[in-house]
Amino acid sequence: MLVKEMLNKIMVKEMTIKELADQFDVSTRTIQLKIKKLGYEWDKVFIVMLEKNQNL
């Protein structure tokens, strides 16, 4: 699964950060940091991601 596909599934609530972390055997914090490094930011409730950089 491509990164953009994973992010889209998270945004539409088809996948959670916890499920993604379990799939790759890392912590949820690690997944959140990786997503942030890609140029995405979380809103206040940690559900919707605001896209800062469209070049994935």
Backbone as JSON, one array per atom type, in Angstrom:
{
  "sequence": "MLVKEMLNKIMVKEMTIKELADQFDVSTRTIQLKIKKLGYEWDKVFIVMLEKNQNL",
  "N": [[0.85, -1.17, 0.0], [0.57, 2.2, -0.85], [1.98, 5.26, 0.51], [0.35, 7.55, 0.28], [-2.13, 6.33, -0.11], [-2.47, 5.08, 2.39], [-2.61, 7.36, 4.05], [-4.93, 8.53, 3.05], [-6.81, 6.56, 3.78], [-6.68, 6.8, 6.54], [-7.64, 9.41, 6.84], [-10.31, 9.13, 5.99], [-11.25, 7.49, 7.86], [-11.0, 4.71, 7.56], [-8.9, 3.32, 8.42], [-6.91, 3.2, 11.35], [-4.43, 5.06, 13.22], [-3.33, 3.44, 15.13], [-3.79, 0.84, 14.09], [-2.15, 0.98, 11.83], [0.35, 1.36, 13.05], [0.56, -1.07, 14.43], [0.69, -2.81, 12.27], [3.21, -2.26, 11.21], [4.78, -2.74, 13.36], [5.58, -0.69, 15.19], [5.49, 2.24, 17.35], [2.56, 4.3, 17.96], [3.25, 6.93, 18.14], [5.6, 7.05, 16.62], [4.54, 6.63, 14.05], [2.97, 8.95, 13.84], [4.98, 10.92, 13.9], [6.39, 10.3, 11.54], [4.41, 10.86, 9.64], [4.14, 13.59, 10.07], [6.68, 14.45, 9.25], [6.4, 14.1, 6.55], [5.04, 16.3, 5.83], [2.47, 16.74, 6.71], [-0.09, 17.84, 8.98], [-1.77, 17.44, 12.1], [-5.12, 18.11, 13.19], [-6.88, 19.59, 16.02], [-8.3, 17.46, 17.19], [-7.06, 15.19, 16.34], [-7.92, 13.69, 14.12], [-8.52, 14.57, 11.49], [-6.37, 15.37, 8.79], [-4.4, 18.06, 7.75], [-3.26, 19.05, 4.69], [-0.09, 20.13, 3.92], [1.93, 19.96, 2.08], [1.87, 19.03, -1.19], [3.43, 17.33, -2.69], [3.9, 14.24, -2.81]],
  "CA": [[0.0, 0.0, 0.0], [1.33, 3.43, -0.95], [1.84, 6.19, 1.62], [-0.83, 8.39, 0.05], [-3.3, 5.48, 0.14], [-2.59, 4.95, 3.84], [-3.07, 8.63, 4.59], [-6.34, 8.69, 2.67], [-7.6, 5.66, 4.61], [-6.74, 7.4, 7.87], [-8.51, 10.59, 6.77], [-11.71, 8.74, 5.85], [-11.49, 6.61, 9.0], [-10.99, 3.29, 7.2], [-7.75, 2.77, 9.12], [-6.47, 4.06, 12.45], [-2.98, 5.14, 13.44], [-2.98, 2.25, 15.92], [-3.72, -0.3, 13.16], [-0.96, 1.16, 11.0], [1.5, 1.12, 13.91], [0.63, -2.52, 14.67], [1.09, -3.45, 11.01], [4.66, -2.09, 11.02], [5.41, -3.05, 14.64], [6.16, 0.52, 15.78], [4.53, 2.94, 18.21], [1.7, 5.28, 17.29], [4.02, 8.17, 18.1], [6.5, 6.93, 15.47], [3.73, 6.85, 12.85], [2.62, 10.37, 13.82], [6.18, 11.68, 13.54], [6.65, 10.06, 10.12], [3.4, 11.61, 8.88], [4.49, 15.01, 10.19], [7.85, 14.67, 8.41], [5.94, 14.14, 5.17], [4.43, 17.6, 5.58], [1.08, 16.75, 7.15], [-0.32, 18.24, 10.37], [-3.02, 16.99, 12.7], [-5.93, 19.15, 13.82], [-6.97, 19.48, 17.48], [-8.85, 16.19, 17.65], [-6.22, 14.13, 15.81], [-8.66, 12.86, 13.18], [-8.36, 15.1, 10.14], [-5.04, 15.88, 8.52], [-4.35, 19.19, 6.83], [-2.15, 18.82, 3.79], [0.77, 21.29, 3.72], [2.8, 19.74, 0.93], [1.18, 18.12, -2.1], [4.4, 16.54, -3.45], [4.21, 12.93, -2.23]],
  "C": [[0.9, 1.24, 0.0], [1.04, 4.36, 0.23], [0.58, 7.03, 1.46], [-2.11, 7.6, 0.29], [-3.54, 5.3, 1.63], [-3.14, 6.22, 4.47], [-4.53, 8.87, 4.26], [-7.24, 7.79, 3.51], [-7.73, 6.19, 6.03], [-7.71, 8.58, 7.87], [-9.98, 10.22, 6.68], [-12.1, 7.68, 6.89], [-11.67, 5.14, 8.62], [-9.85, 2.56, 7.91], [-7.38, 3.74, 10.24], [-4.94, 4.08, 12.52], [-2.52, 3.89, 14.2], [-2.85, 1.02, 15.01], [-2.47, -0.22, 12.28], [0.31, 0.88, 11.8], [1.67, -0.37, 14.18], [1.12, -3.26, 13.43], [2.61, -3.38, 10.81], [5.46, -2.31, 12.3], [6.2, -1.86, 15.2], [5.1, 1.18, 16.65], [3.68, 3.91, 17.38], [2.42, 6.62, 17.17], [4.98, 8.17, 16.9], [5.74, 7.2, 14.18], [3.37, 8.33, 12.73], [3.81, 11.24, 13.41], [6.52, 11.51, 12.06], [5.68, 10.85, 9.25], [3.73, 13.1, 8.91], [5.7, 15.34, 9.31], [7.5, 14.73, 6.93], [5.23, 15.45, 4.83], [2.95, 17.68, 5.94], [1.01, 17.19, 8.6], [-1.67, 17.74, 10.82], [-3.8, 18.2, 13.2], [-6.05, 18.85, 15.31], [-7.47, 18.14, 17.97], [-8.13, 14.99, 17.06], [-6.97, 13.17, 14.88], [-8.4, 13.3, 11.75], [-6.94, 15.59, 9.97], [-5.13, 17.01, 7.51], [-3.1, 19.05, 5.98], [-1.39, 20.12, 3.57], [1.54, 21.17, 2.42], [2.15, 18.69, 0.04], [2.14, 17.19, -2.86], [4.77, 15.25, -2.74], [4.66, 11.98, -3.29]]
}
